[in-house]
Amino acid sequence: MTAPKLTPPPPTGIGVLDRWLALLWRLLTADGQIGWSQVDKTGSSIADIDDVTVTAPSDGEMLIYSNGEWVNSGPTAATQQAYSARHG
């Protein structure tokens, strides 16, 4: 299976950010530029994925950490209020 081609980032109108994003895009899309050994995996573990329990997922749900594991959950009043405060 081939990964989809990463398209160039759209311009933001912020010169320094656009130049940085363009440089990052060139590095990410060049063959062999970022090897798996170059990715800092300190503190990561494949076991992190093992403690995710998703039951009957549906649109609008998110993962939350509850009682030592990640579970899917619908939005709570607190998350809806925080979202509304940020996005009107």
Order of alpha helices (4+ residues) and beta strands (2+ residues): alpha-alpha-beta-beta-beta-alpha
